C-alpha cells in the first residue's frame, strides 16, 4: 500500500515544476540508509513540501502543534510522518520522538534558524539540530534553498500570484554529511550550530548569507 507521504510526492513535483524552474544538486549526498538530520535555511512555508518532494528518502518534520488541531489535517500530517512540537519552549516529547526516529534509521528535517527569514539572509542558528544529531550519533546533511522566497503564501494575494506566475528559479543544493562530537555543553553546541549554518551559507549565493556573511557575526 502506498503511504500518505508517497501519495503526494509526484503531484508535488509536478506542482513545483509548474510554478518554478527547479534545479536540484547534490542529492547523492543523502546517505542511502541510517539516521540523518537534514538541515536547511528557511525562506517559505513551502520549503518542507519542496524538500519532501525532491529527497530520495522520506523526511520527518516537526510542525507547530496548532496544525494538528484541525482533525483532517492532523490525521494527514501524522500519516505522512510529521509530528507536533510546541513552539517557544523545550518540548521534550517532540525531541524524544525525533531521537527515536533517528535511531530507527529515519531522516528528521530541521530548520536551524527556527523560523522563516523575513528577507533572504540567514539568521542566527539554534542548537537543536546539533543536539539531536550528537545524541543519536548520526550525521547532519546541510541543504541550501534559493528562490522559494518568491512563493511566500502569507503575502498579499497579488504578490503571491505574481510570484507563482513568474516561475522563479528555485534551487536545492545538498552538501556533504558532517558529524559533530558529543560533549562540551551548550556553548559547544552553539558554536557547532553556527559552524553548521556557515556550511549551509557556503552553498548559497552571497545575497543569502545574512549574519553569516564574511566579516559578520
Buried (B, 14 or more C-beta within 10 A) or exposed (E): EEEBBEEBBEEBBEBBEEBBEBEBEBEEBBBEEBBBBBBBBBBBEBBBBBBBBBBEEBBBBBBEBEEBEEEEEBEBBEEBBBBBBEEEEEBEEBBEBBBEBBBEEBBBBBBBBBEBBEEBBBBBBBBBBBBBBBBBEBBBBBBBBBBBBBBBEEBEEEEBEEBBEEBBEBBBBBBEBBEBEBEEEEEBBBBBBBBBBBBBBEBBEEEBBBBBBEEEE
